[in-house]
């Protein structure tokens, strides 16, 4: 039996529209080592499971399925990834959710070659293309320049590597901290945990695609739900505070600044002009463009904002003519 170098861990739920593209992007990887594909389905009710079984039948030595009869996310959100980690046989784990996919066939080979030569690196990442639910390009996620990313860089930066770009050693996730299991979303506590153990190396290559607004995705779930947004914001702050305590306040100033910035972003998204103009947020408010400030002022006057929106729509339609 061949030794497994990498376990590709994929979690999915009701993603029949996207899952084949994800699986094919894993199978297309060109490597000089063996890897397995572990797909955890969290009790899908659409056609996802039938697609998974079709692929497993075709690639029985490559694809391992974990099919839940009851939804595990609803019981404990981050237990889903943990369950998959424990099943992994690889020295390394690579992540990609079922609605995302890899767009570079050499992704795993490139990351593993670097990780094998650098034991002090605990995480490897790369740039990610942002696409919409139909696969059209929207943006490019370039969180860092190519090179070493420290925990200090991570906490100081307003963006971070996407989950689909992450590769790390299994030994580093065998024992996860309590704040990981308390969170509703797993990528932030996982990144914090790994970066507290060592540095990350970030490649400038675009090697994965993140599908925003995908069916059943986290982004869609919270997009128009103020209660969910608030809960996620409160959970994020709790994660940073728990991490601060876990690391014995080693990064206290950085974490406090991070919490302040995230709070500013939350209230800005809520169009809470009175809150974000408070003295504690002054440095962030000053950095807003004039257009952003005008929009915030308009949105705080609902009548004026409705007129502004209608006028903008009319002008947009006229441009089409």
N, C-alpha and C positions, 0 to 999 in steps of 0.2 A: 504493500500500500504506500502511495506517494505521500510525502510530508506536505501538509498544507501551509503555504506561506502567508496567504491573505484570506480572511473571511470577509466577503462583501455582505454587509448587513443591510437589508432593505425592509422597511416597515410599510405596510399598505392597508388601506381601508376604502372600499368602494371606489377603486380607481381603474375600472375596466377600460376607460378611454385612453389611459396613459401607460399602464403597467408593461405592455409589450415593448414599448420604446425603451423603458428603463432596463428591462431584462436583456434586450438585444445589445444595449450599450455595455452591459457587463460581459456578455459572451464574446463581444468583439475585441476585448482587451488582448493585446499582444504582449505576452510575458515569457520569460525563460524560467518561470516557476509555476507551481500549481496553486490554484485558488478555488475556493468554494463560494457558492452564492446561497446565502440563507435568507429566505423571504418569510417574514412574519405577517400573516394576514389576521387582522383583528376582528374576525367574524363579519366579513363583508356580506352584504345582502344583494349585491348586483352580480354581474358575471365575472368578477375578478378571480374567484376561486377556480372556475372552469379554465380560465386562461392559464393560471398557475399550474394546474394539474397537467395541462397540455404540454407545457414547457418541461415540467419535471419528467414526464413520460419520454420526452425526446432527449433530455439530458439527465438521466438518473444518477450519474456519477458526479454531476456538477452542481445540481440544484437540490437544496434541502428545504422542504416546506414546513412551516409551523402554523398550523391552521387552528385558530381558536374557535370554540363553540360559543363562548360568551365574550363580549367586548371587554378587554382588559383595561383600555384607556380610561373608561368611565369609572373604574375602580381605583386605579392608581396610574396616572398618565405616564410617568417615566419608568414604570415597571416593564413596559413593552420593549424598550431598547435593552434594558437590563436582562430580560429573558433571552433576547437574541444574542447578547454578548456571551452569556453563559453557555450557549450552544456552540459558539464558534470554536473551531479547531486551529485556526491560524495563529501565527505569531503576531500578525498585524490585523487590524480591523479597518475597513473602509466603509463609509456611510453614504447612502443615497436613498431618499424616500421614493415611493412608487410613482409619484407624479413628476419627479425630476429625472434627469438622465445625464450620462457622461458623453462628451462630444469630442474626446481625444482618445484614440485607441491605445495610446502609449502612457496614459495617465498613471496606472498602477506601476508600471515598470519604472517610470521616471521617479515617482515618489519612493518606491522601495529601494532603488539604488542609492538614493540620498540617505534614507533612514538607516540602512545597513551600515553605512560608513560613519554615521554620527550618532553615537549612543546617548549623547547629551540632549538630543532633540526628541521631544515627547509627542510632537504633533506636526503634521505636514499639511499644507493647504495650497490653494491656488485661486486664480481669478475665476469668476463665474458669470455666464451670460444670463440676463433676465429676459424671459419670454412670457407672452400671455398664454391663455388657455388653449389657443389655436396654434401655438408654436412660433408666433411672429416676434421678432426682436423688439425689446423695449429699452433695455439699458445694459450697462456692463458694471459688474461689481468688482472694483479694484480697491480693496480695503487697505492694502499695503504695497510698498515697493518690494521688489524681489529681495529676499534676505531673511535675516533673523528677526523674529517677532517675540518680544518678551512680555511678561505679564504686565509690566509697566506700560509698554506700547499698547497693549490690548485695552487697558483701563483708560488710557489717555485718548484713544481713538474713538470717533463717533460712529465708526462702522467696523465690521469684523468679517472674518471668513465665513462663507456659506457652509451649511452642513454637508452638502453634496461634495465638498472639496476636502473633507477631513479624513485623514488616515493617521492611526496611532497604534501603539502596542497594546495587545490584549492585557498584559500584566498590569498595565496602569489603570484598568477599569474593573479589575476583579473586586475591588473594595471601594465603593463610591460613598461619598459623604452624605449625611442626613439631608442636607439642603437640596441634594439632587432629587431625592424621592419626594420632597415636599413641594417641588415645583410642578407647574402645569405644562411647561414647555421645557424639553430636555437639552436643547443646544447650548444655552447660556451657562447653566451649571456645569455641563460637561466640559466646555471650553475653559472655564475658570479652574476646574479641578485639574485638567491636563496641564495648563500653563503654570499652575502652582508647583508642578513636579519638574518642569523643565521648559525650554524654549520651543517655539514653533519655527519651522522654515517655510516661507511662503514663496511659491513659484509665480512668476509673472504670466505664465501661460493660461489661456482660457481653456479649461478642461471639463467643465460641467455646465449644465443649464438648469436654472431655477425657474419653475413654472409658477408665476404669480396668478392669483385668482382662479386656481384650479379647483375643480369640483371636490368638495369635502376637505379642502385644505384649511390649515389654521388661519391663513390670511383672510379667506372668505368668511370663516366663522366669526371673526371679530370685526370685520370691515364696517358693518352697519349696526353693530350691537354695542351700545354704550356701556352696558353692564359688564359684558365680556371684556371690553377694553379696560375698564376700571380694574377688574379683577386681575387681568394680566399685568397691568401697571403696578398694582400693589404687590403682586407676586415677584415681579422683577426687583423691586426695591428690597423685598424680604430676602431674596437670593443674595444680593450684594451685601446686605447686613450680616447674613449668616456666614457668607464667605469671609467677611471682615473678622468676625469672631473666630472662625475656624483657623485663620492664618495669624491669629493673635495680634490683629490690628497692624500688621506689618505694612499694609498698603492703605492705611486709614485715610490720609489726605486725598489720594487718588480716588478712592471709593466714594468719599463724601462729594467730591467734585463730579464724579460720574452720576451719582444719585441726583445731584442738583440739576445737571444737564438733562437727564432723563425726565425729571419732573417738569422742567421748562418745556420740553418737547410734548409731553402729555397735555399740559394746559394750553399750549399753542394749538395742538390738534383739536382741542375742545373749543377753540376760539375764545378762551377766557382771557380777554385783554386786561382786565383788572388784576388778575393773578400774575401774568407774565411781566407786567410793568412794575412789579414790586422790586425794591432795591436789590434783593438777593439774586435776581435774575438779570440785573442791569447789563452785565457784560455779554449775555447771550442776546438780549433784545436789541442791543446796539448793532449786532452783526447781521440782523435781518435786513433784507433789501427794502428799498422804498415801496416796491410793489407788494411785498409781503405785509408790510405795515399798513398799507392802504386797504388791502383785502381784509385784514383783521379788523380794521375800523369799520369797514362796510358790513362785515358779518355780524358785528355787534349792534348794528341797526338793521333789523330784519326787513323792514319795509324798503329801505334803500338798497339792501343787498338783493332783494327780489327784482327790483327794477334794473339793477346792474346786471344780474344774470340774464334777464330777458333781453336787454340791449346787446349783451355779448353774443347771445344766441342768434339774434337777428343779423348782426354784423357778420357772424360766421357763415350764415346761410347765404348772405349776399355775395360773399367771397367765392362761393361755389358756382354762382351763376356766370 
